[in-house]
């Protein structure tokens, strides 16, 4: 897979020349990026790895992008677009369901980006129960909206690359907004230590309301 991705990107990386991307090329790039993010996530604490064991087994058996993901392709000239790999995850929980056990439930939602030589791939991963076009659109608001950004997974369409460079600052803006958006739309697990989590669980089980915990400053970034 590494050799396939290298073969697709090499002409652009060597000369920044335009090249044609077939649907198969885009599937390879999406799979390669997904595999890279999944490998990177193995270095995180298991609770903060948004990929399931079943998804790792499926990737090993028959590599392909994940059905609960969306992937975009773009070109940028910012420092973030040269050599970079990042993953920001959080836990998304249904508002009408029981509160999750923060000590055992893993992250299930993530933003990720991979950049090499100004080629940038960005992924949004969401839990299967939340995978609607409306949900993905709401989460992707910080993605640059330029015509130079194309979604390549799912349903890739053949196209020429590059489409043009996204405006300066847009990639950095997106990367900076992700950590702010996640705590505002999910359960308050981002940034909490094990001691914080245990204290919140103890108080909740003893009858404290979300409002009580909010007022004490334990949960400054929780959806009302």
N, C-alpha and C positions, 0 to 999 in steps of 0.2 A: 504493500500500500504506500509506503514511503517513496518507493521508486516511481510508482504511478503518479503520485502527487508532484514529485520533483519533475517528472517528464512534462506534466501539464504546465507548471509554472515557470520552468527553466527559461523558455524563450523570453518571457516578460522580464524576469529577474536579471537576465544578462544584458538586455538592450532596451527594456521598457517599451518594446514594440507591441502593437496591437495583435491579438490572436483570437481565434474562434474557440468558443467553449461549447461542446456538444452537451446533450443531456447526460450522457455517460460521464463526461468530464466533471460536470457539476455534482453528480452523485459521488464520484470519487473524492472530490474536494470536501464535500459535506461529511462523508464518512471518515476521511482522514482527520478533519478537524474534530469531529465527535470523539474519535478514538483518542486523540491527543488530550482533549479535555477530561475524558474518563481516566486516562492514565495519570494525569496531573492530580485528579481528585483523590487518587489512592494515597497520596501523601498527607491528606487531611485527616482529622479525627473522624471516625466513622459516622458520628452524628451529623457532621457537616458535609458529608459526601452525598450529593443529591441523586446519584445513580444507584439503582437497585442491583442486588446480586443477579437477578434474572436478566437485567440489561447487560451486565458484564458477560454473562454466559452467552447471550444472544449475539453480542458483538464478536465474541471469539468464534462462535460456530458459523455465523453468516453475517459478515460485516455490512452494516448499513446504518444510516442516520436513524435516530430514534423517532418513533411516531408521535411522541408528545413534545417534539421540538420544532422550532422554526429557525432557519439559518439564512442570513443575509450576506451578500458579498459587496464590497466597495473598495475604492482606492483612496488613500489619503497620503499627504506628505508630512504629517506631524511626527514628532519623535515616537509617539505611541504606535505608529504604524510600521516601524522598521523591524524590530524583533521583539515580540511580546506574546505572553500567554497568561491569561488571567481567568479566574472563576469566582463569582460572588454568588453565594447561595443563601437561602432562607427557607423557613417552613411556612407554607400556605395551608390554612385550615378552613374548612367550610364554616361560614358564620352561623348556619343553622344546625351544626353538629356539636358534639361534646368537645370540651377543650382537650387538646392533646396532652399526653404526658411528656413534658419537655425533656425528661431524663432519658427517654427511650425512643421517641419518634425521630426519625431522620429528616433532614432537609429534603424537600421535594421540588424546589423551584430554584432556578439559577439563570443568571446572565453569564455569558462567557465571551471572550474574544481571543482571536489568534491572529497575529500579524507577522508577515515576513516580506521585507522589501517593498513596503507600501501596499501590499495586498492584504486586506483585512476581512476576516470572517467573524461574524457575530452570531451568537446563538441565544435564544430564549427557551428555557426548559420549564414546563409546567406540569403539575400532576394531571393524570389522565381525566379525572372528574372535572377539571377546569378547562379542558382543551376545547374552547370555542373560538371562532374568529373574533368575536367581540372581546374576549378576555385577552387574547394575544395582542389585538390592536391597542387595548388600554395600556398594557404593559410596555409596548414598544414606542410610546410617545417620545421618549428621549432620543430614539434612533434618528440620525440625520434624515430629513425628509426629501433630500435632493433626488432628482431623477437619476443621479449617478449611483444610487443604492438599489440593488435588486435582490429580491428574495429568491434563493436557489433551492430551498427545501421547505415543504414538500413540493411536488409537481414542478420540477425544474424545466425551464424553457431555454433552448439553445440561444446563445447570444455572443456578441463580440465583447472583448474586454481589452482595455478599460473603457468604461462609459464616460469617464471624466473624474476629476479629483473633487472630493467633497470639500466644502468651504473650510478654511483654516479655523481651528478651534472647535469644530463640531464633534470630532472624535473625543477630544479631551472633555468636552461638556458632557457627552454621553457617559463616559467612564466615571466622571465625578458625580453624576446624578444617581447612578445605580445604588450606591450604599444608602442614599437618602430615601429613595423610593421604597426599598425593600422593607425597612421597619415600619413604614407608614401604611403598608397594605397587608401585612401579615401578622401572625402572632409575635409577641415581643421576645424572640429568642436571640436575635442578632446582638452580639456584644455582651451578653450576660455570662458571668462566670458560673461555675457549678454551685458556688456558695449562694449567689444571687438567685439562681433558679430554685434551689432547695428552700430558701427563705420564702420566696413567692408561693411555692407549692404548700409549704407549711401553713402560711397565713390564709391561703385560699381554702384549704381543708378545714381550718378552724373557723371559717365563716366570713372571712374578709371578702368584700366585694371588689370588683374591678375598680370601681370609683375610689374605694379606700386605698388600694395599692397605688393608683394614679396619684392621689393627693400626697402620699408619702414619698413620691418621687421614684418609686421602684419601676414604674412602667411609663416613661415619658413619651414613648413612641408606639402607642397601641391604638388600633382603630376603635372608635367609639361604637 
